[in-house]
């Protein structure tokens, strides 16, 4: 199967080429708007969103009025057709209100005929001659998307060029063919990695005993950013406003990179333990259960799961969720399963029935994973001998622990 990822890369565009790129942005916008204007109708059933029809009815006019080469005209048409189709679906299928698409930003969509990738630079078609720009990659790529996806193993495809605060960025779609794991063992012996997410302490704890990320540190960085932003707002100057935007962008990039690193470690843990699925608590239930979870923490949970989903896809690992009710109160040891609110005391879990002592988050992660195993068995999924990945082994549906050393 084909796996697609998107990666953003900063471009070093020579100053004398800024004007031609800016004009390309403007003409691309005009082309897309012309097509949107033509295809729009107040009656949603009369909206034209078919690419071939829009091409026949708008291509000649756009080519006469603008200096865009044919491939860029077609890309602008495709962008407008997609926007028109989305509006049509929102009105007809979802019953929502939608107005005619308006293109105001700086964006150009490039395909194989209008962009050429080289080792250290890219060549872009414009309204004039091609523009060559060098890539600006991180000094240290370790732990970043560049380490994983900006390699010869991934084929670079369609891209969109953007301009923000005077800087040009290329958003590149990279793809790779991955063989799905269709072996009988993978389908019949599903091994689940349970994950417990937290608003303090460790950000994520797995059923294999991996303690990943630092929620307290993440919250601390967020608080630092909020304090600084609040002080700058009180200043009220234009310089302070620009600084707020700058530090906001830096914090957003730092947060995304931090969650990327944690998600990478989570997927690596699943791969190393031969897991075919990763189980999370349902994020909606997490929000209800953790009453003190801020919007930022909820966003972090969503982003972490999103990162895990697309990374796990590369290895053919499913990502699913379960209702988290009582996962922090239930004893995960063997066949015990005793559930009581007094089993847990902060980070410490001690079963009032069997006496088993575990780190509370580790115990919860085991229960999260076990709940997905039970769901598979009850629903008749094709995982006849489902297992839960634990520290140094697996636990099957009969409660039998199998050490790693004995696994084939």
KEKE-3310 file (N, C-alpha, C; in steps of 0.2 Angstrom, whole numbers, plus 5000, padded with zeros to 4 digits):
npx = (5004:5001:5009:5007:5015:5017:5028:5036:5046:5058:5063:5077:5076:5083:5084:5082:5072:5061:5050:5045:5041:5031:5022:5018:5011:5000:4994:4991:4981:4972:4968:4962:4952:4944:4940:4932:4922:4916:4911:4902:4885:4870:4861:4863:4863:4866:4879:4895:4907:4915:4930:4934:4923:4925:4937:4935:4927:4934:4948:4953:4950:4957:4971:4972:4971:4981:4998:5002:5009:5003:5001:5001:4990:4980:4982:4977:4964:4960:4962:4952:4940:4940:4937:4924:4917:4918:4910:4898:4895:4894:4883:4872:4873:4877:4869:4873:4878:4886:4897:4902:4918:4933:4948:4962:4974:4992:4997:5003:5001:5011:5015:5022:5026:5029:5038:5054:5064:5080:5096:5100:5092:5078:5068:5057:5042:5037:5028:5037:5054:5061:5063:5076:5079:5087:5086:5082:5087:5085:5099:5102:5095:5090:5077:5068:5055:5062:5073:5066:5058:5063:5071:5080:5072:5059:5047:5047:5033:5018:5017:5015:5017:5021:5020:5025:5026:5036:5044:5048:5040:5039:5027:5028:5022:5027:5029:5028:5030:5023:5024:5009:5007:5002:5002:4997:5000:5000:4987:4979:4985:4985:4994:4993:4997:4995:4991:4993:4988:4993:4990:4999:5015:5022:5020:5015:5012:5016:5009:5020:5028:5035:5040:5036:5040:5036:5024:5023:5034:5030:5018:5024:5032:5022:5015:5026:5026:5013:5014:5023:5017:5006:5012:5018:5006:5001:5010:5007:5012:5016:5028:5028:5017:5021:5031:5024:5018:5029:5035:5024:5024:5036:5034:5024:5030:5040:5032:5025:5036:5041:5030:5031:5042:5039:5029:5035:5044:5034:5028:5040:5041:5030:5033:5045:5040:5033:5019:5003:4993:4989:4983:4973:4965:4949:4948:4938:4932:4943:4943:4932:4934:4946:4945:4953:4960:4967:4963:4974:4981:4972:4973:4986:4985:4977:4985:4996:4991:4987:5000:5005:4996:4999:5012:5012:5005:5014:5020:5011:5003:4988:4978:4968:4954:4948:4935:4939:4934:4936:4949:4960:4957:4956:4963:4976:4983:4986:4972:4965:4958:4951:4941:4942:4940:4950:4961:4970:4982:4988:5003:5004:4999:4990:4983:4968:4963:4971:4984:4994:5007:5009:5016:5005:5001:5006:4999:4986:4989:4990:4977:4971:4975:4972:4958:4955:4959:4950:4938:4941:4939:4926:4919:4922:4932:4946:4956:4961:4969:4972:4983:4991:5003:5016:5028:5042:5036:5020:5003:4990:4973:4968:4974:4987:5004:5017:5034:5046:5058:5053:5045:5042)
npy = (4994:5012:5024:5041:5056:5072:5086:5100:5112:5125:5138:5146:5159:5169:5187:5195:5187:5187:5196:5190:5178:5182:5189:5177:5171:5180:5179:5166:5165:5174:5166:5154:5161:5166:5154:5149:5159:5157:5144:5145:5145:5151:5142:5127:5114:5118:5121:5121:5109:5100:5095:5093:5100:5113:5116:5116:5127:5138:5138:5144:5158:5161:5159:5169:5180:5180:5177:5164:5148:5133:5122:5127:5134:5124:5118:5128:5128:5115:5117:5126:5119:5109:5116:5121:5110:5105:5115:5113:5100:5102:5110:5103:5089:5090:5100:5113:5130:5139:5149:5157:5151:5161:5166:5172:5170:5167:5156:5143:5129:5115:5103:5088:5093:5106:5108:5104:5093:5094:5088:5098:5109:5117:5118:5130:5133:5149:5165:5169:5166:5150:5149:5146:5139:5136:5123:5124:5116:5108:5111:5100:5086:5075:5066:5074:5077:5077:5068:5056:5056:5065:5058:5047:5036:5040:5046:5062:5072:5081:5098:5113:5130:5142:5158:5166:5179:5185:5175:5160:5145:5127:5115:5098:5084:5067:5051:5033:5016:5003:4986:4978:4969:4954:4941:4926:4925:4938:4942:4933:4933:4945:4958:4969:4986:4994:5011:5024:5041:5056:5071:5076:5072:5058:5059:5049:5032:5015:4999:4990:4995:5007:5023:5038:5055:5071:5077:5087:5096:5100:5107:5117:5124:5129:5137:5146:5153:5158:5167:5176:5181:5187:5198:5205:5209:5218:5228:5233:5239:5240:5233:5224:5217:5211:5203:5194:5186:5181:5173:5165:5157:5150:5143:5135:5127:5121:5113:5105:5097:5091:5083:5075:5068:5060:5053:5046:5038:5030:5023:5016:5008:4999:4993:4986:4977:4969:4972:4973:4982:4998:5004:5017:5028:5033:5049:5059:5054:5055:5069:5071:5063:5068:5082:5093:5095:5105:5115:5116:5104:5095:5097:5093:5079:5075:5079:5071:5058:5059:5060:5048:5039:5041:5038:5025:5018:5016:5005:4995:4995:4995:5009:5011:5015:5015:5014:5023:5020:5016:5011:5016:5011:4997:4982:4975:4963:4947:4936:4944:4957:4965:4979:4995:5011:5015:5007:5015:5027:5041:5040:5027:5011:4999:4984:4980:4968:4957:4962:4966:4977:4991:5004:5017:5022:5013:5002:5007:5008:4995:4990:4998:4993:4979:4980:4983:4971:4962:4968:4964:4950:4948:4954:4946:4947:4944:4938:4926:4922:4933:4945:4954:4966:4966:4971:4963:4952:4944:4943:4932:4929:4920:4923:4919:4921:4925:4924:4935:4929:4917:4918:4916)
npz = (5000:4998:5007:5013:5017:5024:5023:5029:5022:5024:5012:5005:4996:4983:4985:4974:4967:4974:4969:4957:4962:4970:4961:4955:4965:4965:4953:4952:4962:4956:4945:4951:4958:4947:4941:4952:4953:4941:4942:4953:4960:4967:4969:4976:4969:4956:4956:4948:4949:4942:4936:4922:4915:4920:4916:4902:4901:4906:4904:4892:4894:4906:4902:4892:4900:4909:4914:4918:4916:4907:4915:4928:4928:4927:4939:4947:4943:4948:4962:4964:4960:4969:4981:4977:4976:4990:4996:4990:4994:5008:5009:5003:5007:5021:5026:5029:5030:5016:5008:4992:4987:4992:4987:4995:5001:5000:4990:4980:4970:4966:4953:4946:4934:4936:4946:4951:4960:4968:4975:4985:4982:4975:4960:4953:4944:4937:4933:4925:4921:4928:4946:4957:4972:4988:5000:5017:5030:5046:5058:5066:5062:5069:5076:5070:5058:5046:5047:5046:5034:5024:5014:5003:5002:5002:4990:4982:4979:4974:4979:4989:4988:5000:5008:5023:5034:5026:5023:5013:5011:5008:5006:5006:4998:5002:4997:4999:4995:5005:5011:5016:5032:5030:5035:5042:5056:5060:5058:5066:5078:5086:5094:5107:5111:5125:5130:5141:5144:5151:5161:5170:5176:5168:5151:5142:5145:5143:5141:5141:5149:5146:5149:5144:5138:5146:5154:5164:5160:5147:5151:5158:5149:5141:5151:5153:5140:5140:5151:5146:5134:5140:5147:5136:5130:5139:5137:5124:5112:5094:5092:5102:5099:5087:5092:5100:5090:5085:5096:5098:5086:5087:5099:5095:5085:5093:5102:5093:5088:5100:5103:5092:5094:5105:5100:5090:5098:5104:5094:5090:5101:5100:5088:5091:5100:5092:5090:5084:5085:5093:5107:5113:5126:5124:5117:5120:5131:5139:5141:5148:5160:5165:5173:5175:5164:5153:5138:5130:5134:5130:5117:5115:5117:5106:5096:5098:5097:5083:5077:5080:5074:5060:5059:5063:5053:5043:5047:5046:5058:5068:5075:5089:5099:5116:5129:5143:5156:5173:5171:5178:5191:5191:5194:5185:5186:5181:5182:5191:5191:5200:5205:5212:5219:5229:5226:5219:5223:5220:5211:5214:5214:5222:5224:5233:5234:5229:5232:5223:5218:5208:5197:5195:5183:5174:5177:5172:5159:5155:5157:5148:5135:5137:5137:5123:5118:5124:5117:5104:5105:5109:5099:5089:5080:5069:5077:5084:5095:5103:5111:5125:5125:5137:5149:5145:5139:5134:5137:5136:5130:5140:5151:5152:5154:5143:5142:5134:5130:5126:5115:5098)
capx = (5000:5005:5009:5009:5017:5018:5033:5037:5054:5060:5067:5081:5075:5086:5080:5079:5067:5055:5045:5042:5036:5025:5017:5015:5006:4994:4991:4988:4975:4967:4966:4958:4946:4940:4936:4927:4917:4912:4907:4897:4878:4867:4857:4869:4863:4869:4887:4899:4913:4918:4936:4934:4919:4928:4943:4933:4924:4938:4955:4956:4950:4963:4977:4972:4972:4987:5005:5003:5009:4997:5001:4999:4982:4977:4983:4973:4958:4959:4961:4945:4935:4939:4934:4917:4914:4917:4904:4892:4893:4892:4876:4867:4874:4877:4864:4876:4878:4892:4897:4907:4925:4936:4955:4965:4981:4998:4998:5004:5001:5015:5015:5028:5028:5031:5043:5060:5068:5087:5098:5100:5088:5072:5067:5050:5040:5034:5025:5043:5059:5061:5067:5079:5079:5090:5082:5085:5085:5088:5106:5102:5089:5089:5071:5063:5052:5067:5076:5062:5055:5067:5077:5079:5067:5052:5047:5044:5028:5015:5019:5012:5022:5017:5024:5023:5031:5042:5048:5044:5040:5037:5024:5029:5020:5031:5026:5032:5026:5024:5020:5005:5008:4996:5003:4992:5001:4998:4980:4976:4988:4986:4997:4991:5001:4991:4994:4989:4990:4992:4991:5005:5020:5024:5015:5012:5015:5014:5008:5026:5032:5039:5038:5038:5038:5036:5018:5024:5038:5026:5014:5029:5034:5016:5014:5031:5024:5007:5016:5027:5012:5002:5016:5018:5000:5000:5014:5002:5015:5017:5034:5026:5012:5025:5035:5019:5017:5035:5035:5019:5026:5041:5031:5020:5035:5043:5027:5024:5042:5041:5025:5033:5047:5036:5025:5040:5046:5028:5028:5046:5040:5025:5037:5050:5036:5029:5012:4999:4989:4990:4976:4972:4959:4945:4949:4932:4931:4948:4941:4927:4937:4951:4942:4957:4964:4966:4962:4981:4983:4968:4976:4992:4983:4974:4991:5000:4987:4988:5006:5006:4992:5002:5018:5011:5003:5020:5022:5005:5000:4982:4977:4961:4953:4943:4932:4943:4931:4939:4956:4965:4955:4955:4969:4978:4987:4983:4965:4962:4953:4947:4941:4940:4943:4955:4966:4975:4984:4993:5006:5005:4993:4990:4976:4966:4961:4977:4990:4999:5009:5012:5015:4997:5000:5008:4993:4981:4990:4989:4970:4968:4977:4968:4951:4955:4960:4943:4934:4942:4937:4919:4916:4923:4938:4950:4962:4959:4973:4974:4988:4992:5010:5018:5035:5046:5032:5014:4998:4985:4966:4967:4978:4994:5010:5022:5040:5049:5063:5050:5042:5046)
capy = (5000:5018:5029:5048:5060:5079:5089:5107:5114:5132:5139:5152:5162:5175:5193:5197:5183:5188:5199:5186:5173:5186:5189:5171:5170:5184:5177:5159:5167:5176:5160:5150:5164:5166:5147:5148:5163:5154:5138:5146:5146:5151:5135:5122:5109:5121:5123:5117:5107:5095:5098:5094:5105:5119:5117:5118:5134:5144:5138:5149:5165:5162:5159:5175:5186:5179:5174:5157:5142:5129:5117:5131:5136:5118:5117:5133:5125:5109:5120:5129:5114:5105:5121:5122:5103:5105:5120:5109:5094:5105:5113:5098:5083:5091:5105:5119:5136:5140:5155:5156:5152:5167:5165:5178:5169:5166:5149:5140:5122:5113:5096:5085:5097:5113:5108:5099:5092:5092:5086:5104:5115:5115:5123:5131:5137:5155:5168:5171:5160:5146:5151:5141:5140:5131:5120:5126:5110:5109:5109:5093:5083:5069:5066:5078:5073:5076:5062:5050:5057:5068:5053:5044:5031:5043:5050:5068:5073:5087:5103:5119:5135:5147:5164:5169:5184:5187:5169:5155:5138:5122:5109:5093:5077:5062:5044:5027:5009:4998:4980:4977:4963:4950:4935:4923:4926:4945:4943:4929:4934:4952:4960:4976:4990:4999:5018:5029:5047:5060:5078:5078:5066:5056:5061:5043:5026:5010:4992:4987:4998:5012:5030:5043:5062:5074:5082:5093:5100:5102:5112:5122:5128:5132:5142:5152:5156:5162:5173:5181:5184:5192:5204:5209:5212:5224:5233:5236:5242:5236:5229:5219:5213:5207:5198:5189:5182:5177:5168:5160:5152:5146:5138:5130:5123:5117:5108:5099:5093:5087:5077:5071:5064:5056:5048:5041:5033:5025:5018:5011:5003:4995:4989:4982:4972:4965:4974:4974:4988:5002:5006:5023:5029:5038:5056:5062:5051:5058:5075:5071:5060:5073:5088:5098:5095:5112:5115:5114:5097:5091:5098:5089:5072:5074:5079:5065:5052:5060:5058:5040:5036:5041:5034:5017:5016:5014:4998:4991:4994:4999:5013:5011:5018:5011:5018:5022:5019:5012:5009:5018:5008:4990:4978:4972:4958:4941:4936:4947:4962:4969:4986:4999:5018:5015:5004:5019:5033:5045:5036:5021:5006:4992:4980:4979:4961:4952:4965:4968:4984:4993:5011:5017:5024:5007:4998:5009:5006:4988:4989:5000:4988:4973:4982:4982:4963:4959:4970:4960:4943:4949:4956:4940:4949:4938:4938:4921:4922:4940:4946:4961:4967:4968:4971:4957:4947:4945:4940:4930:4930:4915:4926:4916:4926:4922:4928:4937:4924:4911:4920:4915)
capz = (5000:4997:5013:5011:5023:5022:5027:5028:5022:5023:5006:5004:4990:4982:4986:4967:4964:4977:4966:4952:4965:4973:4956:4953:4970:4964:4947:4954:4966:4951:4941:4955:4959:4941:4941:4957:4951:4935:4944:4958:4959:4973:4969:4976:4964:4950:4956:4944:4952:4938:4933:4915:4913:4922:4911:4895:4901:4909:4903:4887:4897:4911:4898:4889:4904:4914:4911:4920:4911:4907:4921:4934:4927:4928:4946:4950:4942:4952:4968:4964:4959:4976:4985:4975:4978:4997:4997:4987:4999:5015:5008:5001:5011:5028:5028:5032:5025:5013:5003:4987:4989:4991:4988:4998:5004:4996:4989:4973:4970:4961:4952:4943:4928:4938:4951:4951:4966:4968:4982:4990:4980:4971:4954:4953:4938:4939:4928:4921:4921:4934:4951:4960:4980:4992:5006:5024:5034:5053:5059:5069:5060:5073:5080:5067:5052:5041:5048:5044:5028:5019:5012:4996:5002:5001:4984:4983:4974:4974:4984:4989:4991:5004:5011:5029:5037:5022:5022:5009:5014:5003:5010:5001:5000:5001:4998:5000:4995:5011:5011:5022:5035:5029:5037:5047:5063:5061:5058:5071:5085:5087:5100:5108:5115:5128:5131:5146:5143:5158:5161:5174:5176:5161:5146:5140:5148:5139:5144:5141:5155:5144:5152:5138:5138:5152:5154:5168:5156:5142:5154:5161:5143:5139:5156:5151:5134:5142:5155:5142:5130:5144:5148:5130:5128:5143:5134:5119:5106:5088:5093:5107:5095:5082:5096:5102:5084:5084:5101:5097:5081:5090:5104:5091:5082:5098:5104:5088:5088:5106:5102:5086:5097:5109:5096:5087:5103:5105:5088:5090:5107:5097:5083:5095:5104:5087:5091:5078:5086:5098:5110:5117:5129:5119:5119:5122:5138:5143:5143:5154:5166:5168:5173:5175:5158:5149:5131:5127:5135:5126:5110:5115:5117:5100:5091:5099:5093:5076:5075:5081:5068:5053:5059:5064:5047:5039:5049:5046:5065:5069:5081:5090:5106:5121:5134:5149:5163:5178:5169:5183:5197:5190:5195:5179:5187:5180:5181:5197:5189:5206:5204:5218:5219:5234:5224:5217:5227:5216:5206:5217:5213:5226:5224:5239:5235:5228:5235:5218:5218:5201:5195:5193:5175:5170:5178:5168:5152:5154:5157:5141:5130:5138:5135:5116:5117:5125:5112:5098:5106:5110:5092:5084:5076:5067:5081:5089:5101:5105:5117:5127:5126:5144:5151:5145:5137:5132:5141:5131:5133:5146:5157:5152:5153:5139:5142:5128:5127:5123:5109:5091)
cpx = (5004:5004:5011:5010:5018:5023:5034:5044:5054:5064:5071:5080:5079:5082:5077:5074:5061:5049:5042:5038:5030:5020:5014:5010:4999:4991:4988:4981:4970:4964:4961:4951:4941:4936:4931:4921:4913:4908:4902:4890:4875:4862:4863:4869:4865:4876:4890:4906:4917:4924:4936:4929:4922:4934:4940:4930:4928:4945:4957:4956:4956:4970:4978:4974:4978:4993:5006:5004:5004:4996:4999:4992:4978:4977:4978:4966:4956:4958:4954:4939:4934:4936:4926:4914:4913:4911:4898:4890:4891:4885:4871:4867:4873:4872:4867:4876:4885:4892:4902:4914:4929:4944:4959:4972:4986:4999:4999:5005:5005:5014:5022:5031:5031:5036:5048:5064:5075:5090:5098:5096:5082:5071:5059:5048:5036:5030:5031:5048:5058:5065:5070:5080:5082:5086:5086:5082:5088:5095:5107:5095:5086:5082:5066:5060:5057:5071:5072:5060:5058:5073:5075:5074:5060:5052:5043:5039:5025:5017:5015:5017:5018:5022:5021:5028:5037:5046:5044:5045:5036:5034:5024:5026:5025:5028:5031:5028:5028:5020:5016:5007:5002:4997:4998:4993:4999:4991:4976:4979:4990:4988:4996:4995:4996:4994:4990:4992:4988:4993:4996:5009:5022:5018:5011:5016:5012:5013:5015:5031:5037:5036:5040:5036:5037:5030:5020:5029:5034:5021:5018:5030:5028:5014:5019:5028:5018:5009:5019:5022:5008:5006:5017:5012:4998:5004:5010:5005:5015:5023:5032:5021:5016:5029:5030:5018:5023:5036:5030:5021:5031:5039:5027:5024:5038:5038:5026:5030:5043:5036:5027:5038:5044:5032:5030:5043:5040:5028:5034:5044:5035:5029:5042:5046:5032:5021:5009:4994:4991:4984:4977:4966:4955:4946:4944:4931:4937:4946:4936:4930:4942:4949:4946:4962:4962:4965:4969:4982:4978:4970:4982:4990:4981:4980:4995:4997:4988:4994:5007:5002:4996:5009:5017:5008:5008:5022:5016:5002:4994:4982:4970:4960:4948:4940:4936:4940:4934:4946:4961:4963:4955:4962:4970:4982:4983:4976:4961:4956:4949:4947:4938:4944:4949:4961:4972:4976:4989:4996:5007:4998:4994:4983:4974:4964:4967:4984:4995:5000:5012:5012:5008:4996:5001:5002:4987:4982:4989:4981:4968:4970:4973:4960:4950:4955:4953:4938:4934:4938:4929:4916:4918:4928:4942:4957:4961:4963:4976:4978:4989:5000:5012:5025:5038:5041:5025:5009:4992:4978:4964:4971:4985:4999:5015:5029:5043:5054:5059:5046:5046:5045)
cpy = (5006:5022:5036:5052:5067:5082:5096:5109:5122:5133:5146:5154:5168:5181:5195:5193:5183:5191:5194:5180:5176:5187:5183:5169:5173:5181:5170:5160:5169:5171:5156:5154:5165:5159:5147:5153:5160:5148:5139:5147:5146:5145:5130:5116:5111:5122:5118:5115:5102:5098:5099:5099:5112:5121:5119:5125:5139:5144:5143:5156:5166:5163:5166:5181:5186:5176:5167:5152:5137:5124:5121:5133:5130:5116:5122:5131:5120:5112:5123:5124:5110:5110:5121:5115:5103:5109:5116:5104:5097:5107:5107:5092:5085:5097:5111:5124:5137:5145:5153:5156:5158:5165:5171:5177:5169:5159:5147:5133:5119:5105:5094:5089:5104:5114:5102:5099:5090:5090:5092:5110:5112:5120:5124:5135:5143:5158:5170:5165:5156:5150:5145:5143:5135:5129:5123:5121:5112:5107:5102:5090:5077:5070:5071:5074:5073:5070:5056:5050:5061:5064:5051:5038:5033:5047:5056:5069:5080:5091:5109:5124:5140:5153:5166:5173:5185:5181:5164:5148:5133:5116:5103:5087:5072:5055:5038:5021:5005:4992:4979:4970:4959:4943:4932:4925:4933:4946:4939:4930:4941:4954:4967:4979:4995:5006:5022:5036:5051:5067:5081:5071:5064:5057:5054:5037:5020:5003:4988:4990:5004:5019:5035:5050:5064:5079:5088:5098:5103:5108:5118:5127:5132:5138:5148:5156:5161:5168:5178:5185:5189:5198:5208:5212:5218:5230:5237:5239:5237:5231:5223:5214:5208:5201:5193:5184:5178:5171:5163:5155:5148:5141:5133:5125:5118:5111:5103:5095:5089:5081:5072:5066:5058:5050:5043:5036:5028:5020:5013:5006:4997:4990:4984:4976:4968:4966:4975:4980:4992:5005:5012:5024:5034:5045:5060:5060:5054:5065:5076:5068:5065:5080:5094:5099:5101:5110:5113:5107:5093:5091:5093:5081:5071:5074:5073:5059:5053:5058:5051:5037:5036:5038:5027:5014:5013:5007:4993:4990:4998:5003:5013:5014:5014:5016:5017:5021:5014:5009:5010:5014:5000:4987:4974:4966:4951:4941:4940:4952:4966:4976:4990:5006:5019:5011:5009:5025:5036:5041:5029:5017:5000:4989:4978:4971:4956:4955:4967:4975:4985:5001:5012:5018:5017:5002:5000:5007:4999:4986:4992:4995:4981:4974:4981:4974:4960:4961:4966:4953:4943:4950:4951:4942:4943:4938:4933:4920:4928:4941:4953:4961:4970:4968:4964:4951:4949:4941:4938:4930:4925:4917:4922:4920:4922:4926:4930:4932:4918:4912:4919:4920)
cpz = (5000:5004:5011:5017:5020:5026:5025:5028:5020:5016:5007:4997:4989:4982:4979:4964:4968:4973:4961:4956:4968:4967:4954:4958:4967:4958:4948:4957:4961:4947:4945:4957:4953:4940:4946:4956:4946:4938:4949:4956:4966:4974:4970:4971:4957:4950:4952:4947:4948:4935:4925:4912:4914:4918:4904:4895:4904:4907:4898:4890:4902:4907:4895:4893:4908:4911:4914:4915:4912:4913:4928:4934:4929:4936:4950:4949:4947:4959:4969:4964:4966:4981:4984:4977:4985:4999:4996:4992:5006:5015:5007:5006:5019:5031:5031:5027:5022:5008:4998:4989:4987:4992:4989:5000:4998:4995:4981:4973:4964:4960:4948:4937:4930:4943:4950:4957:4965:4975:4987:4988:4976:4965:4953:4947:4941:4933:4923:4921:4928:4939:4955:4968:4983:4998:5012:5029:5041:5054:5061:5067:5064:5077:5076:5061:5046:5041:5045:5037:5022:5017:5005:4996:5001:4994:4985:4977:4974:4980:4983:4992:4995:5006:5017:5032:5033:5020:5018:5012:5009:5007:5004:5003:4998:5001:4997:4999:5001:5010:5017:5025:5035:5031:5042:5054:5065:5062:5064:5078:5086:5094:5101:5113:5118:5130:5136:5145:5150:5157:5166:5174:5169:5157:5143:5143:5145:5143:5144:5146:5152:5146:5148:5139:5145:5152:5158:5164:5151:5145:5156:5155:5141:5144:5154:5146:5136:5146:5151:5137:5134:5146:5142:5128:5132:5140:5128:5113:5100:5089:5097:5103:5090:5086:5098:5096:5084:5089:5100:5091:5083:5095:5100:5088:5087:5101:5099:5087:5094:5105:5097:5089:5101:5105:5092:5092:5105:5100:5088:5096:5104:5092:5086:5099:5099:5088:5084:5079:5092:5101:5115:5121:5124:5122:5122:5130:5142:5146:5148:5160:5169:5168:5173:5169:5154:5142:5128:5128:5131:5119:5109:5114:5109:5095:5092:5096:5086:5073:5075:5075:5062:5053:5060:5057:5043:5041:5049:5053:5065:5075:5082:5097:5110:5126:5140:5156:5167:5176:5174:5190:5197:5191:5188:5180:5186:5179:5187:5194:5194:5205:5210:5217:5223:5232:5222:5222:5224:5211:5209:5216:5218:5227:5231:5240:5234:5231:5230:5218:5211:5201:5193:5186:5171:5171:5173:5161:5150:5153:5150:5136:5131:5136:5127:5114:5118:5120:5106:5099:5106:5103:5087:5079:5074:5070:5086:5095:5103:5111:5119:5128:5133:5144:5150:5143:5135:5137:5136:5134:5139:5152:5158:5150:5149:5139:5135:5125:5124:5117:5103:5087)
residu = (UNK:UNK:UNK:UNK:UNK:UNK:UNK:UNK:UNK:UNK:UNK:UNK:UNK:UNK:UNK:UNK:UNK:UNK:UNK:UNK:UNK:UNK:UNK:UNK:UNK:UNK:UNK:UNK:UNK:UNK:UNK:UNK:UNK:UNK:UNK:UNK:UNK:UNK:UNK:UNK:UNK:UNK:UNK:UNK:UNK:UNK:UNK:UNK:UNK:UNK:UNK:UNK:UNK:UNK:UNK:UNK:UNK:UNK:UNK:UNK:UNK:UNK:UNK:UNK:UNK:UNK:UNK:UNK:UNK:UNK:UNK:UNK:UNK:UNK:UNK:UNK:UNK:UNK:UNK:UNK:UNK:UNK:UNK:UNK:UNK:UNK:UNK:UNK:UNK:UNK:UNK:UNK:UNK:UNK:UNK:UNK:UNK:UNK:UNK:UNK:UNK:UNK:UNK:UNK:UNK:UNK:UNK:UNK:UNK:UNK:UNK:UNK:UNK:UNK:UNK:UNK:UNK:UNK:UNK:UNK:UNK:UNK:UNK:UNK:UNK:UNK:UNK:UNK:UNK:UNK:UNK:UNK:UNK:UNK:UNK:UNK:UNK:UNK:UNK:UNK:UNK:UNK:UNK:UNK:UNK:UNK:UNK:UNK:UNK:UNK:UNK:UNK:UNK:UNK:UNK:UNK:UNK:UNK:UNK:UNK:UNK:UNK:UNK:UNK:UNK:UNK:UNK:UNK:UNK:UNK:UNK:UNK:UNK:UNK:UNK:UNK:UNK:UNK:UNK:UNK:UNK:UNK:UNK:UNK:UNK:UNK:UNK:UNK:UNK:UNK:UNK:UNK:UNK:UNK:UNK:UNK:UNK:UNK:UNK:UNK:UNK:UNK:UNK:UNK:UNK:UNK:UNK:UNK:UNK:UNK:UNK:UNK:UNK:UNK:UNK:UNK:UNK:UNK:UNK:UNK:UNK:UNK:UNK:UNK:UNK:UNK:UNK:UNK:UNK:UNK:UNK:UNK:UNK:UNK:UNK:UNK:UNK:UNK:UNK:UNK:UNK:UNK:UNK:UNK:UNK:UNK:UNK:UNK:UNK:UNK:UNK:UNK:UNK:UNK:UNK:UNK:UNK:UNK:UNK:UNK:UNK:UNK:UNK:UNK:UNK:UNK:UNK:UNK:UNK:UNK:UNK:UNK:UNK:UNK:UNK:UNK:UNK:UNK:UNK:UNK:UNK:UNK:UNK:UNK:UNK:UNK:UNK:UNK:UNK:UNK:UNK:UNK:UNK:UNK:UNK:UNK:UNK:UNK:UNK:UNK:UNK:UNK:UNK:UNK:UNK:UNK:UNK:UNK:UNK:UNK:UNK:UNK:UNK:UNK:UNK:UNK:UNK:UNK:UNK:UNK:UNK:UNK:UNK:UNK:UNK:UNK:UNK:UNK:UNK:UNK:UNK:UNK:UNK:UNK:UNK:UNK:UNK:UNK:UNK:UNK:UNK:UNK:UNK:UNK:UNK:UNK:UNK:UNK:UNK:UNK:UNK:UNK:UNK:UNK:UNK:UNK:UNK:UNK:UNK:UNK:UNK:UNK:UNK:UNK:UNK:UNK:UNK:UNK:UNK:UNK:UNK:UNK:UNK:UNK:UNK:UNK:UNK:UNK:UNK:UNK:UNK:UNK:UNK:UNK:UNK:UNK:UNK:UNK:UNK:UNK:UNK:UNK:UNK:UNK:UNK:UNK:UNK:UNK:UNK:UNK:UNK:UNK:UNK:UNK:UNK:UNK:UNK:UNK)
# end
